[in-house]
Amino acid sequence: MIINKKIITREIQGETVLLNQENGDYFSLNGIGTEVYNCICEGMETEEIVNFLLNKYDVEHDILKNDVVSLINKMQEKNILLDKQ
C-alpha cells in the first residue's frame, strides 16, 4: 500500500488531518492513527506496523491488529491509501 499523492497532510490541535485534493474529502487521525499513517509513509506493511506499536503500547496483539486493519481499510475506502502498482 502507498499513500495517494493527492493527499495533503496537516497537524491541527494534536490531530493529523488528511485532505484528498481530488475530491475534497478529509480524514482525521488521532495520535495512534498518526503513528500508523507515519509507518505506512515509511513503507511498513500491516504486520510490521502492529509489531512496532506492540513495542510501544501495552495491548493485546489481536486487538491491535484488528484496529490497525480497520484503520487501513477506512483509509483505502477514502482513497488515502492505494495498492502498490
Protein Blocks (a to p, Z undefined) as FASTA:
>chain_A
ZZdfkbccddeehiacdddfknopacdddfklmmmmmmmmnopafklmmmmmmmmpccdf
klmmmmmmmmmmmmmmnomaccdZZ
